[in-house]
């Protein structure tokens, strides 16, 4: 399979796993994907994640989180910037997600962070995805 957009692949795997009510999902590892998982955990969207190595291949195990009503904590996980259409914003243009209810994840010169953190740090960057 030609992986032109590994981030979109990761988000799709997570979405599919949530829909199928899986407790966890494995995605091929990369530094960027590990950073996205870290933010999802920090923001309370996933229970946990860990980077594991199996047969020389690094994978990220993402432990999904469901509410008391068995509904996934993540309602929507959406890729914003794509390889064919990158979306960059300055610190002043970082959009609010769902009036501040959701988060967006950006890659900035200071690393991967939420839109909120980027605004606070006064940096803009590329919007990878939105979560709510």
C-alpha positions as CSV (number, residue, x, y, z in Angstrom):
1,X,0.0,0.0,0.0
2,X,1.3,3.4,-1.0
3,X,1.4,5.6,2.1
4,X,1.2,9.1,0.9
5,X,-0.4,10.3,4.1
6,X,0.6,8.3,7.2
7,X,-1.1,10.8,9.5
8,X,-4.5,10.3,7.7
9,X,-3.9,6.6,7.9
10,X,-3.4,6.8,11.7
11,X,-6.5,8.9,12.2
12,X,-8.6,6.5,10.0
13,X,-7.3,3.5,12.0
14,X,-8.3,5.2,15.2
15,X,-11.7,6.2,13.8
16,X,-12.4,2.6,12.6
17,X,-11.3,1.1,15.9
18,X,-13.6,3.4,17.8
19,X,-16.5,2.6,15.6
20,X,-15.9,-1.1,16.1
21,X,-15.5,-0.5,19.8
22,X,-12.0,-1.9,20.0
23,X,-10.1,-1.4,23.2
24,X,-6.9,-0.6,21.3
25,X,-5.5,0.0,17.9
26,X,-1.9,-0.4,16.5
27,X,-0.5,2.1,14.0
28,X,3.0,2.1,12.4
29,X,5.2,4.3,14.5
30,X,6.8,7.6,13.6
31,X,8.0,10.5,15.8
32,X,5.2,12.7,14.6
33,X,2.5,10.1,15.2
34,X,3.9,9.4,18.7
35,X,3.6,13.2,19.3
36,X,0.0,13.2,18.1
37,X,-0.8,10.3,20.5
38,X,0.9,12.1,23.3
39,X,-1.3,15.1,22.8
40,X,-4.5,13.0,22.5
41,X,-3.5,11.4,25.9
42,X,-2.7,14.7,27.5
43,X,-6.0,16.2,26.4
44,X,-7.9,13.1,27.6
45,X,-9.1,11.7,24.3
46,X,-7.3,8.4,24.6
47,X,-6.6,6.3,27.7
48,X,-2.9,5.7,26.9
49,X,-0.4,4.9,24.2
50,X,2.9,3.2,24.0
51,X,5.5,2.8,21.3
52,X,6.5,-0.9,21.0
53,X,8.8,-2.8,18.7
54,X,7.7,-6.0,17.2
55,X,9.8,-8.0,14.6
56,X,11.9,-4.9,14.0
57,X,8.8,-2.8,13.2
58,X,7.9,0.0,15.6
59,X,4.3,0.4,16.3
60,X,2.3,2.7,18.5
61,X,-0.4,1.0,20.5
62,X,-3.2,3.4,21.2
63,X,-5.5,2.5,24.0
64,X,-8.9,3.9,23.3
65,X,-11.2,5.6,25.7
66,X,-14.9,5.3,26.1
67,X,-17.4,7.1,28.3
68,X,-19.7,5.6,30.9
69,X,-22.3,5.3,28.2
70,X,-19.9,3.2,26.1
71,X,-19.6,6.0,23.5
72,X,-16.1,6.8,22.3
73,X,-14.6,9.9,23.9
74,X,-13.6,11.1,20.4
75,X,-16.6,12.1,18.4
76,X,-14.7,13.4,15.4
77,X,-11.1,13.0,14.3
78,X,-10.4,14.9,11.2
79,X,-7.3,15.5,9.0
80,X,-7.0,19.2,8.1
81,X,-3.6,19.7,6.4
82,X,-3.0,17.1,3.7
83,X,0.1,16.4,1.5
84,X,-1.8,17.8,-1.5
85,X,-3.2,20.8,0.4
86,X,-1.2,22.0,3.4
87,X,-2.9,24.3,5.8
88,X,-0.6,26.7,7.6
89,X,-1.8,29.3,10.1
90,X,-0.1,32.2,11.9
91,X,-0.6,32.3,15.7
92,X,-3.5,34.8,15.2
93,X,-5.3,32.6,12.7
94,X,-5.4,29.4,14.8
95,X,-9.0,28.4,14.7
96,X,-11.1,27.4,17.6
97,X,-12.5,23.9,17.4
98,X,-16.1,23.7,18.3
99,X,-15.9,27.0,20.2
100,X,-13.0,25.7,22.3
101,X,-14.6,22.3,23.1
102,X,-12.3,20.5,20.7
103,X,-8.6,20.7,20.0
104,X,-6.5,21.1,16.9
105,X,-3.0,19.6,16.7
106,X,-0.3,21.7,15.0
107,X,3.3,21.1,14.1
108,X,5.1,24.2,14.9
109,X,8.8,25.3,15.0
110,X,8.6,24.4,18.7
111,X,7.3,20.9,18.2
112,X,3.8,19.4,18.1
113,X,1.2,21.1,20.2
114,X,-2.4,21.9,20.5
115,X,-3.7,25.1,18.9
116,X,-4.3,26.5,22.4
117,X,-0.6,25.9,23.4
118,X,0.6,27.3,20.1
119,X,-1.5,30.5,20.6
120,X,0.0,30.8,24.1
121,X,3.5,30.3,22.8
122,X,3.0,32.8,20.1
123,X,3.8,30.4,17.2
124,X,1.8,29.3,14.2
125,X,2.3,26.2,12.1
126,X,0.7,23.5,10.1
127,X,-2.7,22.2,11.4
128,X,-2.5,18.4,11.3
129,X,-6.0,17.5,12.6
130,X,-9.0,18.5,14.7
131,X,-10.4,16.4,17.5
132,X,-13.7,16.6,19.4
